[in-house]
Amino acid sequence: MQNQYRLGIDAGGTFTDFILADRDGGVRIFKVLSTPQDPTLAIRNGLKLIEDEAGITARQIVSNADLCINGTTVGLNALITHNGAKTGLIATAGHEDSIEIRLGHKEDGYRYDPDYPPATMLVPRYLRRGVRERVISTGAVNTPLNEDDVREACRHFLREGVESVAISFVWSVLHPEHELRAAEIVREMMPDVRLTVGSQLYPQVREYTRTSTAIVNAYLAPILQRYVEAVDGYFRGLGARQPVRYFQSNGGLALGSVVTDQSVYAINSGPASAPQAALYLGEPWGMKDIITVDMGGTSFDITLTRDGRANVSKNIDFLRYRIGIPMIQVETLGAGGGSIGWIDSMGLMQMGPQSAGSEPGPASYDQGGERPTTTDANLILGYLNPDGLVGGRLPLNVEKARAAIKTHLADPLGISVEKAAHGMFTIVNNNMVNAIRRVSVERGYDPRDFVLNCAGGATAAHITALAREMGIRKVLISKLASGLCAFGQIISDVKYNYMAPVAARLEGADTARRLDDLFGALEARGRRDLSGDGFAEERISIRRSLDMRYVGQVHECTVDVDPFAITEEALERLKAAFHARHEELYTYCERNSAVEVVNVESAITGRVDRPKPMHVAAGSGAHAALRGTRPMIFDAEGIGQDTPVYDGALLGAGDRIIGPAVIQEVTTTIVIEPGWSAELDATGVYVLTLGADAAAAVEAQQTEDA
C-alpha cells in the first residue's frame, strides 16, 4: 500500500478543494466550505468527506501517500485583513520611514488623486527603530554599527509585546555583517520572536523593496508558523511518512520549515499552481500558450504561460505592499460567485469587489445572505442546477435569489429580474475581461494567440462568454477544473530561488567571470539543499534570470535564460536576450546602447514523479447523457429558451455537444453558448471551439445521430 496516494489541498476564500490521486490513474475531486476562523478545520472536514464518499479513511490516505501538498490562503488573508503579527523594524537611522515614503509613488490609477488614502503600515511608526550604522554603495563601512542602539530597540520591542522583527539596513546586500550582528543581538535578547533579516531573505539591490519585503515576511511569519505546526502535527498524527509540502508563490513546493522562514513566498500559493496544471492539460495538443482563469467564490485569478513558461513578476505592489521576491504573476480581482451586485451613486449597476464569501454566502445558499450575487444571477439565468451545487450537497433557493435581485437591483432600476440577472452576468464578465487584458495585452501578448483554460468552480458558467469577448476560439475545461489548482499542486516540483546582487556593465572578461562565479555559487547551494531534500542530481534542473537595463535607465526588466558558461563572448547572448525582452515589453530596443546587470537569480527545481493521468472511456454519443432541458437566458432581453442539460458523469471520450447547452459536472457547471461546441477527450478535458470548428462539429454530430 505504500505510495498508494497523492493528496493536494487548496484552501480558497469560499471552498477548500481536495484532489486525491492513486497509482492506478484514478483522480477524484472533493470540495468543502472553507473555515477562515480555523483553516485546519476545513482539512479535517474534507478528509471526512472523502471517507464518507470514497470509503477511504484519513489515516489510510495520509499514511500511504508519497506526498501531501497544501496550498493555503492563510498568509494572503492575514495581509488582506491586516491581522498579522505585531512587528517591529530595525532600520538604518534616518531610513525608518522609507516604507511610508514608498519612493514617492502612488499606485497606478491613483497617482493624481489627492483623496486616495495612504496604505496601512504593517509596522506603525512607534515600532520602527533606527540604529546608527551606514554602508555606502561600494560596500565600504562609513559608520560602524552601534550595538547599543540595537539593544535599546529590543528593549522597546519587549515592552510593546512585539512578536516578529525585521532588520533591513541600507546597502546591506553588499556588506551584510551589520545586519547579521544585529540579528545576533535580537536572538540573544528576544529568543521567542520570529526574525527576518533583509539581506538573507531578499539579497537584491533596492532598499525600499528589500525593507518592504522583509516587513511583509516578518508580519506573516508567526501566522504561517502556527498554521504549519498545526497542519504538520495533524498529518503526523495520521501516520504521514513524508513531511507535508506547501505550495509557494514561485510555483514550486517547499517544506514547512522553509515556508515559516520565508512566509512571503506563501502569499499567493493557491493560484500559483494554475500554470503547471494548464500546461499539463494542454500537453496532448502541444499547447504552450495558455491563459488560465480561475473564478471561485470570492476572487477571480488570471495566470499566463508563454512558450511553456509562466509569467513571473518581481518588485510588484501586492495589496499595496511592495514585494521583491519572484512570484508567478497572478492578476486578482474581486469577481467570484459571491461577488455582490449594487447600485452606485450614478445609478449604475456594479459587481463586487465585496463578496458574500462562504459566510453567509449568496442569497440562494439560504444561509442568511440577503444581497444579490453572481451565483444568484447564474441561477436566475438558468445556468445552475436549481436542485443544488456540489452534487446536491449545497441546495439552492431560487426564490431567495429572485427576491435579492428584485429588491436591490431590479426594482430600483425599473427592470425585470431576468434583465437584471443578465446585467449582473455581463458586468462581472467585463470586469474579468479587463483583468485578462492586464496580464496579456499590457504585457505585449495578443490574447487571440492563446488558449483559454478554465479553473475554479464558478468559471465554467462564464468561460465561453469570456473567450468570445477576448477573441479566443479554443477553451480547455478539465473535469477537475473546479479543483485545478489543487491538481496543479500534485504534479508540481520542489523549487527554490537563490539571488545575488551585482552591478556591472555587460562588457569584458572580468564581468563574464564574475557572473559565471555568482551563478555557480548560487547553483551549488541549490544543489546541496535539494540533495539534502532527497533529490538525485539527474532530477535537478536550473533556470537563470538577470535583471538588466540600459545604462541610465531607472528600472530594469527580468530576462530568463538557460544555463550556459558565461564567457566574454557569451555576454553577447545575454545582451541579445535583453534587447528582445525589452522590445517585447516596450515595443522598442536600443541595440547600440550599453547594457548593465543589477541582480542575478537561479531557480533550482527538484523533479517530482507525477501520478498517472486521468483516463475517460470512449463514449457512445452525447444523447445518452441528456437529462432534459430547462429555460436559459443568453441575451439582454431576458427571454429564456429551452436548453439541453447533460450529465457530465455519463459522457465519454469522443462525445460532442453543440451549444447552446449545459454540462453538469459534480463540482462545476459548463455553459456552452450558441456557436460553441464541446468534445470530451480521453484525458478528461472538454475542448470547446468556436466558429468554423463549431459548424464542422454540428455536421459531425448530425451524421452521428443519423
N, C-alpha and C positions, 0 to 999 in steps of 0.2 A: 504493500500500500504506500510505500514511501514515494514522495514526489507525485502523488496522485493528482493534486490540485494546484491551481494558482488563483489567488483571490485579489481582485482590485476593488478598492473602495474610494469613491469620490464624493466628498461632502459638499453639497451646494447650499444655496441660501434657502431653498424650499424643500428639495428632495436630496436624499443621500442614495447614491447608486452603488450597486454591487454587481460585479462581473465574476462569475465562477467558471473557470475553465478546467477540464480534466484532460488526462493524457490521451484519451481516445478521440479528441476533437470536439467534444461536447462543450458548448459555451452557452451559459444561461445568464439572464439579467434579472435583477430584483431591485425594487425601489421601496424606500420607506421615507416618511416625512423626516426632515432634519430636526434636530433638537438643539437650537443655538445655546440654550442655557447649560447644556451638558452634551457636547459633541460625541462623547463616548457612548451615550445612551442610544444614539442612532445606530452605532455599530452593533450594539447588543440586539437592538430591535431587528436589524437587518439579518443578522445570523439566525435569530429566532424564526424569521420569515422563511429563510432558506430551509431550516429544519422542518417547518410546517409543510412547505410546498414540495421539497425535494427529498425529504426523509433523511437528510444528512446532518448530523449534529455539528455544532460549532467546534467541538473538540475533534471530531473526525476530520473536519476540513483543515483546521489550523495545524494539527499535529502531523498531517500528511501533505502539507503544502511545501513546495520548494520556495515560494515567495508569497508573502502577504504585503500588499502595497497600499499605501494610504495617501490620497491627495486631500488636503484639508483647507478650509477657508478660515481656520481659527485666527491666523495672523491677519488675513485680509479684514475679517470682521472687527478685530481689535483696532485696526487702523481706521476703518470707516467710522466706528462708534467712539473713537478716542478713549478706548477702555484698556489701554496698555499699561505697562508698569510705570511706577513713579521713577523717573530717570533723571540723572544728573550728568552734566557735561563739564569736562576739564579741557580747557582750550588755551591756546597762546594768549597771554594778556593783550587786550585790545581787539581780540577777534571773537569775543563771546557772543556778539550779535550778528555774526556772518550769516547764520541760518535765518535771521529775521530780515536782514537786508536783502538776501536772496539775489545778489548780483544786480539789484535794482530792477528785477524782472517781474512782470505780472504775466499770468498765463495767457496764451493766445486767445483772443476773443474778448479780453477784459483789459487790455493794455491801457486804453484811454478812458476807462470807466472809473471815475473818482469815488463812486459809491460801492465799488466791489470790495468786500471785506477782506482783510488780510487772513492768511492761513492761520489756523490754530497751531500754536507752537507745542510740539511734543515735549519740549523741555522749557518750562517757564523761566523767565529772566532770573528769578531768585535762586534757581538751581543750576545756573551757568557760572562757573568759576574760572577766572583767568589766572594763569600762573606765569611767572616771569621766565621766559626762555625764548630763544629765537634762532632758527636755522635759516640761512639765506638760500637763494636759488642755485648756488653752486654746490650746496650740500655742506658748506662750512658752518661752524657754530659761531654765531655772532654774540649770543647771550647764553651762558650755561643755564641748565635747568635749576630753578630754585626749589629744592625739595620741601622746604618749609611751607611754600605756597600749596604744594600738593597735599601735605598733611593737614593744613587748615581747611582745604576743600573737603577732605574726607571727614573731618570732624563736623563740618557743616552738614554734609550729607547724612551722617549718622543721626544728627539732631532732627533732621527733617524726615527720616524714615525712608530714604531712597532705596529702591530695590535693585536698580541697574545703573551702571556707569559707563559712559562713552568717553574715550580720550581721543582728541584729534588736534594735532599741532600743525603749524604752518611748515610746509616742505618736509614733513616727517618721512615721506617716501624716499627722500634722498639721505636722510640721517635719522633712522628710527630709534636710535638709542635713548633719546629723551622720552619718547612715548613708552618704551619698554621699561625704563626705570620708574616712570610714574605708575605704570601698571603694577610693578612690584610693590610699591608703597600702598596702592589701593588694596591689593590682595592681602597685604600684611595687616592693614587697619580695618578692612571691611571684607572679611573672608566669606561672608554669606551672600554678597551681591554678585549678580552677573556682570561680567566685564567685557567690553568691546573696545579693541584697540584699532583705530582707523587705518594705520599703515599695514596691519596684518589682514584685516577684513577686505580692504579695497586699496591695494598699493598702487594707486594711479595718481597722476598729476591732476590738479584741480581741487583746491582746498575746500570750497563750499560744497561741492558734490561729495567729497570724501567725508566731510563732517556730517552732512545730512544723512548719508548712507549709514554711517556709524550710529547716529542717533536713532534712526528707524530700527536698526538691528537691536540696539540696546532696549528700546521701547517694547519690542516684541519678544525678546529672548526669554524672560520669565514665564510669559504666557505659553510659548511653544514648549518650554521645558516641562511645565506641568502637564500639558497635553501629551507630549511624547512619553513621559513617565507613566501616565495613566494608560495609554494605549499599549505601550510595551509590556507593562505589568499585566494587563488583561490578557494579551496574547501569550505571554509566558505561562500564565495560569491555565491556559488551554493546551499547553504542551507544545508550543511552537519550537521547532528545531532550528529555524533560521530567524535572525532578527527582522523585525518589521522594517521595510524600506519606505521612505517618504518621498513623494514626488516634489521636485524643485521647479522654480520658475525658469530655470535654464533648459528644461526639457529632459532632465535625467533623474535617476534615483539616487538616494543617499541614505546613510544610516541616521538613526535618531540623534546620535551624538553630534553629527555634522549639522543637522537642522537646528539643534538648540544653540550651537555656537554661531551658526550663520543663518539666523532666523529670517533675515531679509530675503533669502532665496526661497522661502516658503510662502511669500505673499500671494502669488498668483499660481499656486501649484496645480489647482484643478484644471483650468482651461489650457495650461501649457502642454498637456499631453495630446491635445487635439491634432496638431500637425503630424505626429507619429502615426496616429490612428488613420488619418486621411491618406497618407502615403501607402499604408498597408492595404487599405481598401482599393486604392487606385492601381495597385501593382499589376493585377491581371491584364489591365488595358494599357500599361505603360504610362499612366497619368502621373505627372510630377508637378504640374502647375495647378494647385488646388486652393481654393478659398473655403475655409470651414467656418460655418456659422452655428452657434450654439445658443439656443433660446431656452432657458429654464424657467423657473417660476419667478425669479427676481431680476435677472440680468440677461443681456444679450452679448455674447463674446464672439469676436472675429479673429481668426488667425489665417496666415497665408504662407504657402510653400511655393517657392520658385526653383525650378530645376532640381527638385527633390530636397531642398533645404528650407528650413523655416526662417522667417524673418526674425532677427534678433535685434533688440533695442538696448542701448546703454545711455546713461546720462539723461533719463527722462523724468518728467514730473508726473508722479503717480499719486493720485488722490491729493495733489498739491504738494507733495513732498519729493524732492529730488533724490533719485536713486541711481547710482552709478553702475551697479553690477549688471552683467548681461542677463536679459530676460527675454524669453520668447515674446515677441510683440503680440499683445492681446489688446485689441480695442474693445472696451467695455462700456455699455451704456445701460441705463435703467429701462429696459424694454423686455419684459418677460410675461409669462402667463398671468402673473399677479399685478402687472402694471395698471395703475388706476387711471380711469378717464375722468377729466374735469374740464370746466369751462373757465378760460382766463378772463382778465379784466376787459378784453376787447370783445368778449362774447364768442370766442373761437374755441373749438374743442381741442384739447390736448391729451396726450397719453404719457403717463409717467413724469419724472423718473420714480416718484414714490410708488411703493409696491405693497400689496396686501400680504406678501410673503406666505409662509405656511401657517401663521397665527395672526389674524383669524383666517386668512386666505380669501379667495374670491367669494363673492356673494353666493354663487352656485354651490360652493362647498358646504353651505349651511352650517357654518361653524361660528357665526356671529359677524361675519363680514357684511357690510352694507353698501360699500362703494362698488361701482361697476368696473370690471377689469377686462383684460384681453381674453381671458378664459371665458368669461360670461358672454362676451361678444361672439366668440367662436361657437359657443353653444347655441346662441340665438340664430346664427347663420346656418346652423345645421351640420357644421363640420364635426363636432364632437358627439360621441355616443351618449344620448340622454340617460342611458342606464348606468353610466359612471365610467371613471378612468381606472387605469391600472387593473384591468380585468374585472372591473366592477367593485373593487375594494374601496374605491373612493367615489361614492354616489354623488350625483349632480342634481341640483334642484333648479329646474328650468324656470319655475315661477319666481324664485328669488332673484335669478339673473335678470329676468324680464323687468321685475319691479325696480331693481337697482338702476338699470339703464333708463327706464322710463322716468324715474324720479329725478335723477341727477343730470341726465343729458337730453333725452328725447323731448320731454315736456318743456324744459327751459328753451330749447332750440326750436320748438314747434314742428318737430318731425316725428315720423313713426319710429318705433323701437327698432325695427329691421334696418331702416336707413341709418339710424344712429349706430347700430352694431357694425354695419359695413363701413361707416365713417371711422369708427374706432380701429377696425382692422386695417384700413387704408393708412391712417395716420401712424400707427405703430410700425407698419411696413416702411413708410417713408423715413421714419427715424432710423430704422435699421439699414436701409439703403445708403443713407448719408454716412453711416458709420463704416459700411463696407467700402465706400469710396475713399475714406480716410486711410485705410490700410492698402488700398490698391492704387487708385488714380493719383493720390497725393504723394505716393512713393514711386511714381513713374511706371506703374503697371496698368495695362489695359485689361479690365475685368473680363472682357469678351474673349480673352485668350485663356481663361481659366475654366475649370470645372468647379461647380458649387457643391460642397459636401455638407450634408445635414447632420447636426448633432443636437442633443438636448430633447427633452420630451415634448416641448411645445413647438419646435421649429418646423416639423413636417407639415403642419397646417398652413404655414406661410411660405414654404420653400419655393413653390412654383411661381408665386406672385413676386417674390424677391428676385428670382432668376430672370423672369420676364422683364422686370424693371431695369435690371443691370445689363440686359442684352446677352445673358448667358444661356446657352442652348442645351446644356447637359448637366444633370444633377445626380449625385450618388446619395442613396439613403440605405444605410445598413439596418438589418433587423435589430441591431444593437444600438441604433442611433441615440436612443434616449439615455444610454449609459456609455456613450462613445469615449468620453474622457477616462472613465474607469477602464474601458477596454484598452485605450492607449497606454495606460499605466502598465498593464500586464505584458505588453510587448515592447516596453522601453528598456533602455540600458542604464547602467550606472554612469554618471557623468559628473566631473568636477572641472572647475575653471581655475586657472592659475594665471596671475597677471604680474606685470612689472612695468615701471615707468622707464622711458628712455627719451631723450631729447637730442635728435641728431638729423642732419640732412642725409638724404639717401645718396651719398657720394663717398667714394674712397674705400680702400681696403679696411681701414680701421673701423668704419661704421659697419661694414659687412661682417667683420669678425665679432664685433660687439653684439650685433643682432643674433648671429648664429650661437654665440655663447649663452645669451639670455634665453633663447628658445630651448637650447639644450638643457639648461639648468631647470627650467620650468617643467619640461617633459620628463626629465629624470625623476623629479619629485613626484610627478603624477604617476609614473610607472611604479614607484615604490609604494605609494598609497594604494593603488589598485591591486598590486601584488599582495599587500597585506590584507586586502579585502577578498582574496581568493581567486584573482583573475590571472590566468596564464598569459604569457607575452603575446601569443597569437590571437588573443581575444581583446587586445588593447589597440585602440586606434586614436589618431590625433588630428585635430583640426586647428589651424592657426588663424589669428586675425591681428591686424595692426590698425591703430588709429592714426590716420595720416591727414595732412593738409598741405596746401600750397604755402610757402613761406610768406608770412604777413597775414594769413587768414586767422580769424578769431576761433572758428570752430573747425573741428575735424570730422571726417567720416570714417566709418569702420569698413575695412576691406578684408574679406575672407580669402585665405589662400591654403593650398595643400602644402604639407611639409616638404621642404627640399633644402639642400645645403645652400646657405646664403654666402655667396662669394661676391666679389666686386662686380662681376659680370651679371650675376643673378639679381642685383639691385634693379636692373632694367625691367625684370619681370614684375617686381613689386611696383615700380613706377607705372608700368602699363596697366596693371590691375587697378591702381588708384585712379588713373585717368578714366578708365572705363566706368568705374563705380561713380565717380564724380559726375560724369556725363549722364549716367543713368538716373541719378538723383536730381540733377540741376539743369540738364539738357545741354551742358557745355563742359569743356575741359580746356586746360591751358598746358599743352604738351611742352611748351618751351619754358615754363616756369619751374623753379626749384621746388622740390617736394621734401617735406620733413615728416618724421615719425615721432609721435608723442608717447604712445603706450603700445605694449605688445601683450598678447594673450594666447594661451594654449588651452583648448578644451580637450580633456582626456576622457575617453569613453571606454568602459568595460562592457563587452557584448554579452548579453544575457540570452539564453536559449528561449525561443518563442514557443508557445503552445501550438498545437496543431490548429489549422484554420477550420472555421465552421464549414459544414457541407450540407447543402439542401438537396434532397432527392428530386428527380425530374417530376414535373407536374403533368397533369392530364388535361389542362385547359382551365382558364380562369373561371369558367361557368360553374365549376364545382365549388368554388369559394364564395359565390354570390349569396348574400344574406338579405336580399331585398333592397328597397330604396327608401330614401327619406328626402323631404324638401331641403334644398340648399340654395344659398344666395351667392351669386358670383358677380353682381354688378351693383352700382349705386342706387338703382331703382328699388332695391329691397324686395324684389319679387322672387319667390322660391321656385325651383324646378326639381322634379323628381330625379334623384341622382343615385346610381348604383352604389351599394355598400358591400365591400368584400372583406372576408375574414382572412387576415394575413397568415394565420396559422395553417390554413388549408391550401395556400398557394405553393406551387412547386417550381423548381428551376425551369426556365423557359416560358412560364406563363406570362401573358401580356394583358395589360389593361389599358383601355383607351379612356381619356378624360372627356367629360367631367366624371369623376368617381372619387370614392374614398376607400382607402385600405385601413382597416382597424387592426393594428398590432396590439399586443397586450399593454405595452408601455408608451405607445405613441400612435398618433392618427395622421395618415398621409393624405393630404388633399391634392388631387390631381386636377388642375384647372382645365377648362376646354382648350384643345390644341396641344395637349401634352399626352404622351404615352409612357407607360412604365413596364419594364420587364424584369422579372426576378432572376438573378444569376445564381449559379450553384454555390457561390461563396456567401450567399445570404445578403446580397446587396441588390437593391432595386436601382436600375439605371433608367432615369427619366430623360426623355428627349422631347424637343420642341420643333415645330415647323415641318420641314420636308421629311425628317425622320419619323415624325408622328404620323404623317399621311401614309408613309410606307407601312408603318405598324398597323394602321387601320385596315389596309388592304390585306395584310397577312392574317390579321385577326378574323376578317370576314371569310377568307379562304379556309381557315382552320375550323370555324364554326360550321361552314357548309359541309 
